[in-house]
């Protein structure tokens, strides 16, 4: 089989999570500078078979699009051009950053480690991927 790759897109950093080949387990992979994201995805998909990209869809509490959706829409166009054969699915990402931070507290990370925004982005991508896997 192939993997599902989840993207928690940000204007500075982007969190990446990946499933195992059986698409059962979600694991954080890394955080990359957003400016290097397409290069990273090209390198990764050259080594591993990816069947789908999941991209977080930030929404307001009233279900309208978040301000960051403008940047994500631009990225999605580039992603579709670069990888026309890999489908993209959007997943609601409300509260993932808060849940990621809480999971860091629950796992016993020290206060200084919890300030690592890159780790929060990676955990957020993992939560996006887990929510998709649970819904399947």
N, C-alpha and C positions, 0 to 999 in steps of 0.2 A: 504494500500500500504506500501511501504518501502522507506527508505531514500537512497540518493546517498551521499557518503562521499568523499570529495576531499582532496588530500594530496599535499602540497607544500614541497617536501622533501629537507632537507638540511643536511649537515654533522654534524651540532651541534644541530639545532632546526628544527622542522617540523611544519608547519602551517596546521591546520585542519579546514575544513568547512563542513557544512552539509545542506541538503535540509530538508524541511518539509516533512511529509508523502505523500503529494500529488505531490511532486517533482516540486514545482512551485517557491519556494523562497529559495535563498541561504543565509546562515547566517554563520558568523565566529563562530567556536566552541571554539577553544583553540590553544595553541602552546605547544608542548611537546618536551622534550629532545629526540633527535633521538634515543639514546640508549634505551629509554623506549617505543618507538613507537609501537612495536608489542604487548607489554603488554597492552598498552592503547587501541589499536584496539580490542584486545581480550575482554577486559572488556566492551568496548562500544558495540560491536556486541552481547555480551551476554544479554545486556539490550534493545537494539534497533535493529530492522530488517534493515539490509543494503543490498540493491540489487546490488550495484556496487561501486567499488573504482575508482575514477578518480585520476590519478597521473600526475602531471605536467611534461611536456617534454621540457626541456630547449634546445633551438637551437640557433646557431649563425645566424648572418644576412644572410649568404649564404645558410642557411637551413641545415647545417651540425650539428651533435650532439655537445653539449657543453661538456666541460671537466668533468662536474659533472655527466654526463650520466653513467660513469663507476660505481659510487656509487649507482645511482638509479637502474641500472640493477641488481646489487647484492641484493638490497632491494626487487626488484620485484620477484626475485627467492624465497626469504624467505616468501614474502607475498603470493605467489601462493601456496607454501607448507602449510602454516598455514591456509589459507582460500581457499581451492580448489573449493568451491561451489560459491564463490563470484567473478564475472568477473571483470577484470581490464581493464580500457580504458585509453589511454594516451591523453593528451590535451596540445597543444602548449602553453607554458607559457612565451613566449617572452614579455618583457616589464611589466610583472605583478608587479614586485617590484617597478618599477618607477611609475606605475599607483597607486599602493598602497600608496606610499609616497605622491603623488599628492593629492590623496583623503584625506589624513590626513591633508594636508595644507588647502584644500578646506573646510573641516569640522571645521576648526578653532582650531585645536590642537596646543598647545604651542610648541615652539622649543624643549624643554626638552622632551615632550611626543613623539615627532616625532622621537627621537633617540631610542625609544623602538623597537628593531629589532624583538622581539617576536610578537609585534602587526603588524608589516609590514608583517611577515610571515603568520599570520592569515588572514590578509586582502588579501594577494596574493592568498591564497587558496580559499578565497571567490570569487575572480575575475576569477580564473580558473573554478570554479563551475558555476558562472554566464555565462561565455562564452559558456560552454557546454549546459546549459539550453536554452540560446538564439538560439543555433544552432539546437536544437531539433525540 
